Amino acid sequence: MFLSQRTAQQCAKRLQSKEFIVLEVENWTSRTYDVISCLNVLDRCHEPMKLLKDIYDCLSQTGGTALVALVLPYHGSVEEGQAWQAQRDPLPIKGESFEEQLSSLVVDVLEPLGFELNLATKVPYLCTGDLHARYYSLSDCLLSLNVKPSSSL
């Protein structure tokens, strides 16, 4: 299953040709999934808490897994046309360093939503540059999250 936005239509067409089910972003929350990936989206959408809650609600409650990647330190903003806008509802992540923010992400954001951390790792994230550099190397946290058993909530 692949959730498509207009900017990813070519990728969606290729996946459909390989018999993947492709849904528009607005229609994905009406189903249950065994695995959901959300890679480097939480810092680029207006309501990342709502997105995480939707991911939790759509995961299979018997073994569902979410793969989440987020650049840390966290600086949420949304590109709208040629301008960058502040997120309407940013994640309540505390701390300055990668490690402090990762801990806050798990304790202050993910666990209260009902997620249980299975695995966390730090990986490089290369992104396109600007007038100052050809590219940037950032630090990404990649998380494997499970649905916390209901008796643990």
SEGU-300233 format. One line per 5 residues: their letters; for each residue x, y, z of N, C-alpha, C. Coordinates in pm, whole numbers, plus 50000, padded with zeros to 5 digits. Atoms other than C-alpha are relative to their C-alpha. Last residue first. Example, Ala and Ser with C-alpha at 12.3 -4.5 7.8 and 13.67 -1.06 7.14 Angstrom:
! SEGU-300233
SA = 49918:49881:49994:51367:49894:50714:49923:50109:50073 ~ 50089:49881:50000:51230:49550:50780:50090:50120:50000
This chain:
! SEGU-300233
LSSSP = 50036:49859:50010:49810:50163:52861:49959:50058:50131 ~ 49889:49914:49961:49996:49838:52931:49965:50146:49998 ~ 49983:50010:49855:49687:49610:52935:50114:50090:50050 ~ 50101:49920:49931:49606:49738:52585:50013:49992:50152 ~ 50113:50084:49959:49932:49599:52445:49903:50079:50089
KVNLS = 49985:50046:49863:50140:49887:52311:49880:49913:50035 ~ 50117:49962:49921:50111:49905:51933:50020:49942:50139 ~ 50110:50095:49995:50461:49861:51800:49884:50062:50075 ~ 50097:49986:49891:50716:50117:51693:49893:49894:49989 ~ 50097:50106:50021:51032:50080:51483:49910:50001:50123
LLCDS = 50063:50070:49889:51213:50411:51489:49910:49889:49948 ~ 50090:50097:50062:51461:50574:51252:49948:49911:50112 ~ 50026:50114:49913:51625:50886:51391:49898:49913:49927 ~ 50137:50052:50001:51772:51105:51122:49989:49893:50108 ~ 50014:50122:49920:52085:51315:51159:49853:49962:50009
LSYYR = 50070:49982:49873:52145:51564:50879:49995:49867:50074 ~ 50008:50129:49932:52392:51574:50590:49942:50025:50139 ~ 49983:49999:49855:52331:51878:50372:49989:49857:50052 ~ 50089:50090:49926:52374:51910:49998:50029:50018:50148 ~ 50064:50085:50101:52527:52142:49738:49903:49902:50064
AHLDG = 49941:50133:50007:52596:52405:50006:49925:49917:49896 ~ 49885:50011:49911:52537:52778:50061:50071:49864:49992 ~ 49890:49915:50046:52308:52859:49768:50128:49982:50082 ~ 50050:49869:50037:52087:52561:49853:50119:50083:49949 ~ 49942:49878:49945:52130:52196:49923:49933:50126:49953
TCLYP = 49951:49905:50099:51933:51883:49865:50044:50129:50067 ~ 50105:49924:50067:51903:51641:50152:50063:50103:49906 ~ 49945:49902:50093:52117:51362:50289:49885:50071:49931 ~ 50105:49959:50094:51988:51183:50598:50059:50110:49913 ~ 49982:49874:50073:52243:50991:50801:49884:50026:49905
VKTAL = 49951:50020:50135:52113:50723:51039:50021:50135:49932 ~ 49964:49871:50060:52056:50708:51414:50061:49971:49864 ~ 49863:49988:50048:51879:50399:51544:50017:50138:49938 ~ 49967:49864:50045:51572:50316:51747:50144:50000:49954 ~ 49862:49978:50043:51407:49977:51799:50016:50146:49959
NLEFG = 49936:50130:50026:51089:49836:51952:50148:50019:49972 ~ 49878:49999:50080:50947:50150:52110:50058:49861:49990 ~ 49893:50061:49923:50590:50102:52231:50123:49995:49909 ~ 49893:50072:50068:50320:50328:52094:50100:49944:50100 ~ 50023:50144:49997:50004:50416:52285:50104:49919:49925
LPELV = 50092:50034:50107:49978:50791:52216:49969:49850:49996 ~ 50136:49957:49963:50132:50866:52557:49895:49969:49892 ~ 50058:50086:49896:50431:50646:52456:49860:50046:50044 ~ 50040:50131:50050:50495:50832:52130:49935:49911:50105 ~ 50087:50002:50117:50497:51197:52234:49948:49859:49970
DVVLS = 50102:49893:49997:50651:51275:52574:49899:49994:49886 ~ 50070:49988:49870:50851:50957:52642:49883:50098:49995 ~ 50055:50128:49954:50957:50857:52288:49912:50020:50123 ~ 50092:50050:50102:51001:51203:52138:49933:49871:50048 ~ 50126:49925:49986:51154:51328:52463:49897:49952:49899
SLQEE = 50062:50043:49875:51422:51056:52453:49865:50068:50020 ~ 50048:50135:50023:51495:51130:52088:49929:49947:50125 ~ 50123:49991:50077:51516:51502:52169:49943:49862:49968 ~ 50104:49942:49915:51769:51449:52446:49866:50004:49926 ~ 50037:50098:49899:51977:51211:52228:49888:50052:50091
FSEGK = 50068:50112:50064:51983:51442:51925:49946:49905:50106 ~ 49919:50096:50073:52079:51738:52144:49913:49892:49935 ~ 49920:49936:50106:51868:52038:52241:50072:49896:49914 ~ 49857:50029:50006:51590:51912:52462:50067:50067:49883 ~ 49913:49918:49916:51211:51892:52450:50146:49959:49979
IPLPD = 49870:50064:49974:50976:51763:52182:50087:50098:50077 ~ 49947:49943:49874:50614:51882:52199:50131:49931:50041 ~ 49977:50103:49900:50545:51803:51828:50061:50063:50126 ~ 49873:50072:50001:50424:52106:51638:50009:49895:50110 ~ 50000:50079:49877:50054:52194:51599:50129:49918:50006
RQAQW = 50111:49955:49915:50012:52467:51337:50003:49932:50136 ~ 50103:50101:49981:50356:52404:51188:49892:50056:50092 ~ 49989:50075:49875:50544:52723:51100:49889:49895:50005 ~ 50092:49960:49895:50535:52824:50733:50027:49916:50125 ~ 50006:50097:49891:50807:52808:50468:49912:50058:50110
AQGEE = 49976:49956:49862:50755:53008:50149:49992:49882:50098 ~ 49860:49958:49987:50788:52940:49775:50037:50035:50143 ~ 49956:49920:50113:50465:52741:49748:50148:50030:50014 ~ 50123:49964:50071:50379:52619:50094:50038:50096:49888 ~ 49976:49925:50122:50668:52434:50258:49867:50023:49929
VSGHY = 50073:50052:50115:50580:52331:50611:50026:50090:49880 ~ 50050:49893:50086:50802:52373:50915:49939:49937:49876 ~ 50116:50020:50085:50910:52159:51209:49962:50124:49922 ~ 50034:49864:50042:51263:52199:51342:49884:49988:49902 ~ 50129:49976:50065:51351:51883:51535:49979:50149:49973
PLVLA = 50099:49924:49927:51714:51818:51624:49882:50041:49911 ~ 49978:49936:49871:51666:51556:51494:50135:50070:49996 ~ 49873:49931:49982:51534:51453:51153:50001:50064:50139 ~ 50012:49857:49971:51241:51215:51183:50139:50057:50018 ~ 49871:49932:50007:51187:50860:51062:49976:50149:50018
VLATG = 50005:49854:49999:50893:50642:51165:50143:50054:49993 ~ 49863:49957:50023:50835:50275:51091:49996:50151:49983 ~ 49980:49873:50072:50503:50171:51245:50150:50024:49988 ~ 49871:49933:49987:50427:49811:51338:50002:50128:49919 ~ 49971:49895:50096:50095:49636:51400:50132:50069:50030
GTQSL = 49871:50013:50066:50108:49316:51604:50032:50106:49896 ~ 49935:50128:49968:49754:49261:51721:50127:49986:49917 ~ 49978:50003:49856:49608:49613:51735:50063:49868:50046 ~ 50059:50120:49943:49651:49639:51360:50035:49995:50148 ~ 49916:50119:49988:49759:49993:51292:49921:49885:50058
CDYID = 50012:50085:50118:49501:50247:51175:50088:49875:50004 ~ 50138:50048:50013:49447:50417:51514:49983:49902:49883 ~ 50030:50094:49891:49821:50444:51575:49862:49938:49981 ~ 49918:50120:50023:49884:50599:51234:49969:49896:50107 ~ 50062:50074:50110:49593:50840:51284:50077:49871:49970
KLLKM = 50121:50062:49944:49735:50941:51623:49928:49918:49893 ~ 49959:50112:49917:50076:50999:51462:49880:49927:50061 ~ 49952:50106:50089:49918:51212:51189:50044:49878:50081 ~ 50118:50063:50059:49721:51411:51447:50043:49885:49908 ~ 50063:50079:49894:50041:51477:51642:49876:49928:49946
PEHCR = 49934:50129:49982:50218:51582:51319:49940:49914:50112 ~ 50051:50061:49878:49962:51852:51238:50062:49862:50024 ~ 50053:49905:49902:50100:52099:50985:49961:49938:50132 ~ 50146:49991:50011:50324:51857:50796:49948:50092:50111 ~ 50041:49926:50120:50697:51878:50725:49849:50002:49979
DLVNL = 49950:49863:49988:50857:51772:51056:49959:50088:49882 ~ 50051:49935:49879:50640:51460:51075:50049:50144:50018 ~ 50122:49924:50028:50706:51362:50713:49958:50083:50122 ~ 49966:49859:50015:51059:51224:50721:49882:50084:49955 ~ 49858:49968:50008:50952:50863:50672:50021:50147:49967
CSIVD = 50014:49854:50004:50609:50758:50789:50142:50055:50007 ~ 49875:49924:49993:50587:50385:50731:49969:50148:49982 ~ 50013:49865:50056:50277:50185:50821:50137:50065:50012 ~ 49881:49916:49997:50280:49808:50876:49966:50135:49936 ~ 49900:50070:49918:49999:49564:50959:50126:50085:50017
YTRST = 49877:50043:50065:49733:49802:50832:50088:49924:50098 ~ 49904:50045:49900:49370:49878:50918:50120:49941:49927 ~ 49958:50140:50002:49153:50080:50680:50091:49971:50119 ~ 50119:50085:49991:48949:50403:50668:50034:49851:50006 ~ 50034:50032:49862:49249:50621:50750:49877:49912:50016
WNEVE = 49929:50114:49944:49401:50612:50401:49950:49957:50137 ~ 50084:50119:49986:49153:50823:50207:50063:49885:50078 ~ 50122:49971:49925:49289:51182:50222:49920:49873:50035 ~ 49970:49970:49860:49641:51077:50122:49872:50017:50082 ~ 49972:49859:49982:49520:50920:49798:50017:50027:50150
LVIFE = 50109:49917:49950:49543:50544:49793:50043:50146:50003 ~ 49961:49861:49980:49766:50313:49590:49877:50080:50040 ~ 50120:49919:49988:49725:49935:49612:50045:50142:50034 ~ 50019:49937:49870:50043:49769:49489:49867:50075:49997 ~ 50116:50047:49926:50006:49546:49183:49992:50047:50145
KSQLR = 49951:50119:49928:50353:49604:49033:49896:49948:50097 ~ 49963:50096:50104:50206:49846:48775:50055:49871:50061 ~ 50124:50063:50050:50038:50020:49067:50032:49896:49894 ~ 50043:50098:49900:50382:50079:49220:49872:49929:49957 ~ 49908:50113:50005:50507:50242:48902:49960:49892:50099
KACQQ = 50027:50076:50122:50200:50464:48881:50090:49877:49990 ~ 50126:50073:49981:50239:50572:49245:49969:49914:49878 ~ 49970:50113:49912:50603:50667:49188:49875:49915:50020 ~ 49919:50093:50080:50502:50883:48893:50034:49877:50082 ~ 50082:50077:50094:50221:51039:49098:50080:49901:49917
ATRQS = 49943:50133:50009:50442:51144:49389:49926:49912:49899 ~ 49858:49991:50035:50387:51521:49373:50064:49863:49982 ~ 49984:49965:50141:50009:51468:49361:50147:50003:49957 ~ 50035:49860:50017:50021:51290:49694:50025:50032:49853 ~ 49947:49914:50103:50014:50915:49720:49951:50143:50014
LFM = 50084:49881:49994:49980:50675:50003:50060:50106:49912 ~ 49924:49876:50012:50134:50343:49908:49903:50115:50003 ~ 50085:49883:50000:50000:50000:50000:50089:50123:50000
